[in-house]
């Protein structure tokens, strides 16, 4: 096995966001939420609903490039105008893995003169350079996995396939590669559905019960 890839369910996301809500609501009253794009967008929106915080902003940071491959240092993209001067801010992301994206975002947001900034993630890997103020689930570095969230499953499936030598094969053959190399727990019917989506993008072609990587 090269590394483990773990599918995350919507039920887990709901559970983790509610756990963050319980911790935040008893300790902190944010005026605005800043979600780190892309991974923090959906958790940020869920928490804005649970906390009844209508001011929701996004900043885009990039660190991981191709699935489970570091893409150089964390980079901050243009975040536009954020009205956070004098406000208490909650910064939300899906996971703190290296911690670099959160650290970069914090440095950027602190320059906008908020009263206070606190951070929250659903998952926190204990080898991260940064520990969020609130997190739902701690993950030890020994149990590290590439977490495949529902909002990036098609992209991750494609990138995981690209890490295998298989470029032509049937659904069971691709499934076998993903399970053997990444211990990915996914059934054949679900894999075929995601491969079908990829075929619509031109990344994969289907011909006579065989998938061909373009």
URLIN-V425005 format. One record per backbone hydrogen bond with DSSP energy under -1.0 kcal/mol. CO is the residue of the C=O (numbers start at 1). NH is the residue of the N-H. E is the energy in kcal/mol with one decimal. If there is no record, write none. Layout:
co:CO nh:NH e:E
co:CO nh:NH e:E
This chain:
co:4 nh:146 e:-3.1
co:6 nh:148 e:-3.2
co:9 nh:13 e:-1.9
co:10 nh:14 e:-2.6
co:11 nh:15 e:-2.2
co:12 nh:16 e:-2.9
co:13 nh:17 e:-2.6
co:14 nh:18 e:-2.1
co:15 nh:19 e:-1.9
co:16 nh:20 e:-2.3
co:17 nh:21 e:-2.6
co:18 nh:22 e:-2.3
co:19 nh:23 e:-1.7
co:20 nh:24 e:-3.1
co:21 nh:25 e:-3.0
co:24 nh:27 e:-1.8
co:24 nh:28 e:-3.2
co:32 nh:90 e:-2.0
co:33 nh:57 e:-3.1
co:34 nh:92 e:-2.6
co:35 nh:59 e:-2.0
co:36 nh:40 e:-3.2
co:37 nh:61 e:-1.6
co:38 nh:41 e:-1.6
co:40 nh:44 e:-2.5
co:41 nh:45 e:-2.0
co:42 nh:46 e:-2.6
co:43 nh:47 e:-2.5
co:44 nh:48 e:-2.0
co:45 nh:49 e:-1.5
co:46 nh:50 e:-2.5
co:47 nh:51 e:-2.7
co:48 nh:53 e:-2.2
co:55 nh:33 e:-2.8
co:57 nh:35 e:-3.0
co:59 nh:37 e:-3.4
co:60 nh:77 e:-3.5
co:62 nh:75 e:-2.6
co:63 nh:71 e:-2.1
co:66 nh:69 e:-2.2
co:69 nh:65 e:-1.9
co:75 nh:62 e:-2.5
co:82 nh:84 e:-1.6
co:84 nh:87 e:-2.1
co:87 nh:115 e:-1.6
co:87 nh:116 e:-1.3
co:88 nh:31 e:-2.7
co:88 nh:32 e:-1.8
co:89 nh:118 e:-2.5
co:90 nh:34 e:-2.6
co:91 nh:120 e:-2.7
co:92 nh:36 e:-2.7
co:94 nh:123 e:-1.9
co:96 nh:125 e:-2.7
co:98 nh:129 e:-2.8
co:99 nh:103 e:-2.1
co:100 nh:104 e:-2.4
co:101 nh:105 e:-2.3
co:102 nh:106 e:-2.6
co:103 nh:107 e:-2.0
co:104 nh:108 e:-1.8
co:105 nh:109 e:-2.8
co:106 nh:110 e:-2.6
co:109 nh:112 e:-1.9
co:110 nh:113 e:-1.2
co:113 nh:86 e:-2.9
co:116 nh:89 e:-3.2
co:118 nh:91 e:-2.8
co:119 nh:134 e:-1.9
co:120 nh:93 e:-1.9
co:121 nh:136 e:-1.2
co:122 nh:137 e:-2.1
co:123 nh:96 e:-1.9
co:124 nh:139 e:-3.0
co:125 nh:128 e:-2.1
co:134 nh:121 e:-1.9
co:137 nh:124 e:-2.1
co:139 nh:126 e:-2.5
co:140 nh:143 e:-1.6
co:141 nh:144 e:-1.2
co:146 nh:6 e:-2.2
co:148 nh:8 e:-2.7
co:149 nh:152 e:-2.0
co:152 nh:156 e:-2.5
co:153 nh:157 e:-2.8
co:154 nh:158 e:-2.1
co:155 nh:159 e:-2.4
co:156 nh:160 e:-2.9
co:157 nh:161 e:-2.4
co:158 nh:162 e:-2.1
co:161 nh:164 e:-1.8
co:167 nh:213 e:-2.9
co:169 nh:211 e:-3.4
co:170 nh:174 e:-2.2
co:171 nh:175 e:-2.6
co:172 nh:176 e:-2.3
co:173 nh:177 e:-1.8
co:174 nh:178 e:-2.2
co:175 nh:179 e:-2.2
co:176 nh:180 e:-2.6
co:177 nh:181 e:-2.6
co:178 nh:182 e:-1.7
co:178 nh:184 e:-1.4
co:179 nh:183 e:-1.2
co:181 nh:2 e:-2.0
co:181 nh:3 e:-1.3
co:182 nh:5 e:-2.8
co:184 nh:186 e:-1.2
co:187 nh:191 e:-2.3
co:188 nh:192 e:-2.6
co:189 nh:193 e:-1.6
co:190 nh:194 e:-2.0
co:191 nh:195 e:-2.6
co:192 nh:196 e:-2.1
co:193 nh:197 e:-1.7
co:194 nh:198 e:-2.2
co:195 nh:199 e:-1.9
co:198 nh:201 e:-1.0
co:198 nh:203 e:-1.4
co:203 nh:214 e:-2.5
co:205 nh:212 e:-3.4
co:207 nh:210 e:-1.0
co:210 nh:207 e:-3.0
co:211 nh:169 e:-2.1
co:212 nh:205 e:-3.1
